[in-house]
Structures are given as C-alpha cells and as structure tokens.
Amino acid sequence: MVAPRYEEVIDPHQPAEEQAARFALGKARSVAQPDAVVIGSDTVVVVDHEILGKPVDRDDARRMLTLLQGRAHHVITAVALLAPGYPDHLIADTASVRMRPASLEEIRAYVETGEPMDKAGAYAAQGQGARFIERIDGDPTTVIGLPLQKLAAVLRRVGISASVDVAQ
C-alpha cells in the first residue's frame, strides 16, 4: 500500500458523489505506475446537505459527531481503479447510517482515542465508532470505506479474478 499524495479539498457546491469520485481518482492518479493496478477510494458523509470530510481537529470531530448523533445520514464511497490497458473505472456506492443518541461525554471520550481524526464524519464503523451505529441500510463495506462487491465486479472487468465473501 502506498499513501496518496493528494489533498482533499471539499467544494460545498459540488455534489457529494462527484466529490468522492474526484478524490478517489485524484488519490489513485497520485500514486499511479504505468505497469501497476491502482485502487484509490474516498468516503464522504452527508447530513442535511452538508458534506463532512475528515475533521480538521478534535473540536471539529466533536462537532461532527454531535451533529450525527441520534439521526440518519448518508455515507458515499467512491473507488477509482486504474489498470494498464483499460480505461479508468469509477464506481460509487451509498449507504444510510442511523446513529444512536450519545452523550457529550461518550463523544468526548471517543474523540480522545484519536480514531475519528482521519475518518469522514469523524467515526470508524470498523473500529470503536461502531458503538454509535444503530443501523446500516446498504453495504456495510461502503461505510467502512471500500464497497467490496462493487470493487470485485470492476476487478473482474479488467481481468483480475476477485470474489467477496462478506456477511451482510
């Protein structure tokens, strides 16, 4: 795995799905090699038409988690696949997540773990942030940040054998 050299700058005027796709493609292209298959992905969270990316600091993480608690929001993950000899592939998937109500102390304690700091919407569904999730409608791997069923289908299109066995 290679860390991308790409800065995510949210544009409040661009639709969330397009933004996630732009970020995923930018990340993939920033590390592309002519003879390598490269996968880039990005996730954004949308609540009340506001796009939540990664928090800029702990206060921002607390703000995001407070905004999300006790309600539903959408998680959009886009994936870019660059493969030699094939056109670039872009896919996106959306899931709806309902968060349970949480106390300010629960939110503060979670933020202090540091986990929310590099996560869209300031939580990790695959980590300690799962404690805040009441329900996911859609593919849980989309919420985690890589929609595996859709990615496997795109990999097969470029000649790479891929299967996914994830309980949903």
C-alpha positions in Angstrom: 0.0 0.0 0.0 1.2 3.5 -0.9 -0.1 6.6 0.7 -1.5 9.0 -1.9 -0.1 12.4 -2.4 -3.4 14.2 -2.9 -5.1 16.9 -0.9 -8.8 16.6 -0.4 -10.5 20.0 -0.6 -14.2 19.9 -0.2 -16.2 22.0 -2.6 -19.6 22.8 -1.0 -21.1 23.4 -4.5 -20.2 20.1 -6.0 -22.5 17.1 -5.4 -21.1 14.7 -2.7 -20.9 11.7 -5.1 -18.9 13.7 -7.6 -16.6 15.0 -4.9 -15.9 11.5 -3.5 -15.2 10.3 -7.1 -12.9 13.2 -7.7 -11.0 12.5 -4.5 -10.7 8.7 -5.3 -9.4 9.4 -8.8 -7.0 12.0 -7.6 -5.6 9.7 -4.9 -5.2 6.8 -7.4 -3.5 9.0 -10.0 -1.2 10.5 -7.4 0.5 7.1 -7.0 -0.1 5.5 -10.4 2.6 3.5 -12.1 2.4 2.5 -15.8 2.6 -1.2 -15.1 0.5 -1.4 -11.9 -3.1 -1.8 -11.0 -4.0 1.0 -8.6 -7.1 1.4 -6.4 -8.0 4.7 -4.8 -11.0 5.3 -2.7 -12.6 8.1 -0.8 -15.6 8.4 1.6 -17.7 11.4 2.4 -20.6 11.7 4.9 -23.7 13.8 4.1 -26.1 15.1 6.6 -28.6 18.0 6.0 -26.9 18.6 2.6 -23.6 19.2 4.4 -20.6 17.2 3.3 -18.5 16.0 6.2 -15.0 15.0 5.3 -12.2 14.3 7.8 -12.2 16.5 10.9 -9.5 19.2 10.9 -9.1 18.9 14.7 -10.7 17.5 17.8 -13.3 20.3 18.1 -14.4 19.6 14.6 -14.6 15.9 15.3 -16.8 16.6 18.3 -19.0 18.9 16.2 -19.4 16.3 13.5 -20.3 13.5 16.0 -22.7 15.8 17.8 -24.4 16.6 14.5 -24.7 12.9 13.6 -25.9 11.5 16.9 -29.5 10.3 17.1 -30.2 10.6 13.4 -29.6 9.2 9.9 -27.0 10.3 7.3 -25.6 9.0 4.1 -22.2 7.6 3.5 -20.8 7.7 0.0 -17.7 5.8 -1.0 -16.2 6.2 -4.5 -13.5 3.9 -5.9 -11.2 4.5 -8.8 -9.4 1.6 -10.5 -6.5 2.3 -12.8 -5.3 -0.8 -14.8 -2.8 -0.9 -17.6 -4.6 -1.3 -21.0 -8.0 -0.4 -19.6 -9.9 2.9 -19.3 -10.1 4.3 -15.7 -13.0 2.9 -13.8 -15.0 4.9 -11.3 -17.7 3.4 -9.1 -19.6 4.8 -6.1 -22.0 3.4 -3.5 -24.2 4.9 -0.9 -25.4 3.6 2.4 -27.6 5.1 5.0 -26.4 5.0 8.6 -28.5 5.7 11.7 -26.6 6.8 14.8 -27.9 6.2 18.3 -28.2 9.2 20.7 -24.9 9.7 22.5 -23.9 11.8 25.5 -21.4 14.6 25.2 -19.1 12.5 27.5 -19.3 9.5 25.2 -18.4 11.7 22.2 -15.6 13.4 24.1 -14.1 10.0 25.2 -14.3 8.6 21.7 -12.6 11.7 20.2 -9.8 11.4 22.8 -9.0 7.9 21.4 -7.8 9.7 18.2 -9.6 7.2 15.9 -12.0 9.9 14.4 -9.2 12.1 13.2 -8.7 10.6 9.7 -12.3 9.4 9.1 -15.0 11.0 7.1 -17.8 12.1 9.5 -15.3 11.5 12.4 -16.1 7.8 13.1 -14.9 4.4 12.1 -17.6 1.8 11.6 -15.0 -0.9 11.8 -13.5 0.4 15.0 -14.6 1.9 18.3 -17.0 4.2 16.4 -19.3 1.2 15.8 -20.7 1.7 19.2 -22.6 4.8 17.9 -24.2 3.0 15.0 -27.8 1.9 15.4 -28.4 0.6 11.9 -26.9 0.5 8.4 -29.1 0.3 5.4 -26.9 -0.8 2.5 -23.5 -2.4 2.2 -21.5 -2.1 5.4 -18.3 -2.2 3.4 -19.3 1.1 1.8 -19.5 2.6 5.3 -16.1 1.1 6.1 -14.6 2.8 3.0 -14.3 0.1 0.3 -17.5 -1.3 -1.3 -16.1 -4.8 -1.8 -18.9 -6.3 -4.0 -18.7 -3.5 -6.5 -14.9 -3.4 -6.4 -14.7 -7.1 -7.1 -17.0 -6.7 -10.2 -14.7 -4.0 -11.6 -11.6 -6.1 -10.9 -13.2 -8.9 -12.9 -13.8 -6.5 -15.8 -10.1 -5.8 -16.1 -9.2 -9.5 -15.9 -8.4 -9.9 -12.2 -10.1 -12.8 -10.5 -11.9 -11.5 -7.4 -14.6 -12.9 -5.2 -16.0 -11.5 -2.0 -17.5 -13.5 0.9 -18.6 -10.9 3.4 -21.6 -11.5 5.7 -24.1 -8.7 5.2 
